[in-house]
Amino acid sequence: MTITLEAKLLTMLREVLGLPATFPLERQTLLLGAISALDSVAVVNLLEECETTFGFIVADEELSAEVFTSVGTLLDWVAARATVSPPQ
């Protein structure tokens, strides 16, 4: 079974933010300012996981609050940089 980038990223979000598997995460789900667990430490941890899992390096100048506006903006940002498929 192949795990999609979206599925892997949603799993990573739940793990990093300590959200239950039943917590609804859809493209329109707001993140920054809406989920209190998404603080600066969580952002760093999430970015490190993305770099490792999807094979890219995040440059400081690439980051902005807009990346973390919603699940959809984060998914699009990661997908545009991903160089490897998530592990199965």
Secondary structure as GFF3:
##gff-version 3
##sequence-region A 1 88
A	DSSP	alpha_helix	5	17	.	.	.	ID=ss1
A	DSSP	alpha_helix	40	54	.	.	.	ID=ss2
A	DSSP	three_ten_helix	60	62	.	.	.	ID=ss3
A	DSSP	three_ten_helix	65	68	.	.	.	ID=ss4
A	DSSP	alpha_helix	71	81	.	.	.	ID=ss5
###
